[in-house]
Amino acid sequence: MTDLRFVLAGDAALVVELPSRIDPAISSRVVALADAARVRLAQAVRDVVVGYCTATLYFDPAITDPAWLEGEVRALAGELPDSVNGTGATVDVPVCYGGDLGPDIDAVAAFAGCTSDEVVAIHASPFYRVYVVGFVPGFPYMAAVDPRIAMPRRPVPRTHVPPGSVAIAAGQTGIYPTETPGGWHIIGRTWLKPYDPARAEPFLFHPGDQVRFHPVARDEFERHVK
């Protein structure tokens, strides 16, 4: 990896930047570099956070020199090939589309010039890559949404979006882990919990994961949420 840029974010974080775009190859490189840094530099960094095209390394400035850390990351990046497999787990997500669980699906259908059933088929067809987890704990930003249904964000966000809501905003899709304000178009809901502090692994999704949605009937959804 030679196209890296290093930027200090305050006195306790080092940001490693790759070319700025949402791209699966760049995301794979970021995930691979972050994974390697967590292993090789475990004694020097507190955490490594993956972005769309960045890896941010948090450290204690009292014990870790940022110039030394940059050199170590450069050396580590030099050991990784430009083409890497930064792909994680495959996660299957059941979704009950439409109705009161997906109140924006008709608007998305009108935007696409198709039926709501076709929106479901289009949304549930591809695998999506998880690029970033954030906004609230566990929210996965996934791409790429088919351009036909890639409706821009709502002009006025909702003040309350139910947990489990599956939504679209332009080229990305996501799942709201908790009730929160939100400006994405809600097309369905899942009973899966993207974030559950009671689980051994609280986060269901991680950068690099591959996600596939599949439609389920309303009665199946209700069996799981009771």
Residue, then its C-alpha position, 0 to 999 in steps of 0.5 A: m500500500t503506497d497511496l496512504r496519507f497520515v493525519l493526527a486527530g488530536d494528540a491521541a488518534l492517528v488517521v490513515e487515509l486511502p483514496s476517498r470514495i465508497d469502493p469495495a477494493i478500498s474498503s477491503r484494504v482498510v479492513a485488512l490494514a485495521d485487522a493487521a494493526r489490531v494484532r501487530l500493534a495491540q500493545a501500542v493502540r487502544d482501538v482501531v476504527v474502520g471508516y469508508c476509506t480510513a482506519t483511525l488508531y487510538f493510542d495513549p500519547a503518554i506511552t505511544d509516540p505518534a511518529w513511531l506509530e506512523g512508521e509502524v503502520r507504514a511498514l505494516a501497510g507495506e507488507l500487505p498487497d494492494s489487492v486483499n480479501g477484506t471480507g468478513a462474515t455473511v449475514d442473512v437478514p429476514v425482512c418483513y417489507g411494506g405495510d406499517l413496517g415499511p411505510d416508505i416502500d410505495a414512495v420508493a416504488a413511485f421513485a423507481g417507476c415500479t411496484s412495491d413488490e419489485v422494490v422488494a425483489i430489487h432490494a433483496s437480490p444483491f449482497y451488500r457490503v458493510y462499509v461502516v458501523g456507526f451513527v448509533p451503536g450497531f447501525p450498518y452502512m451498506a452498499a451498493v443499492d440498485p440505482r433504480i431504487a436509490m432514492p435520496r434521503r427524506p427532506v424532513p427526517r422522522t423524529h422516531v424510527p422503530p428499531g429493526s427498520v430497514a431503510i434506504a438513502a441514495g446508494q446505501t441501505g441500513i438497519y436502525p438498531t434502536e429507536t432514533p430520529g432518522g431521514w432514510h426511507i423505511i421499506g421494512r423491518t427485521w427482528l434481528k438486533p444489530y446491537d445487543p449488549a446482552r450478547a457475547e458479541p454485541f455487534l451483529f455487523h462489522p466492516g467487510d461483512q456481506v449482507r443478504f436480505h430475504p423477505v418474510a411474511r408478517d406472521e413470521f415476523e410477529r412470531h419472532v417479536k413476541 
